[in-house]
């Protein structure tokens, strides 16, 4: 449990404050997943409760970041942004807790 707390703390330290702070790969990944949330998840534009409540949204951000970003640091910053964004929207949502744990524990998987 200590390692999770340390990972969560590390994730919050390097967090981009807004979408504009992300590298281009991150902007692309987030925007692509927002579009997918509307077309495939049936979410309305701006309905963060809907798309953050779908674990596939988080997995999509993670997978896209790993593929699209040229550095592990950029990919991790994109993932952290997604986690923090949804944390603000769904701080008590069970699916978010599952996504957050998965991303935190898979952080080491991001090594190429």
Secondary structure, 3 states (H helix, E strand, C coil): CHHHHHHHHHHHHCCCCCHHHCCHHHHHHHHHHHHHHHHCCCCCCCCHHHHHCCHHHHHHHHHHHHHHCCCHHHHHHHHHHHHHHHHHHCCCCHHHHHHHHHHHHCHHHHCC
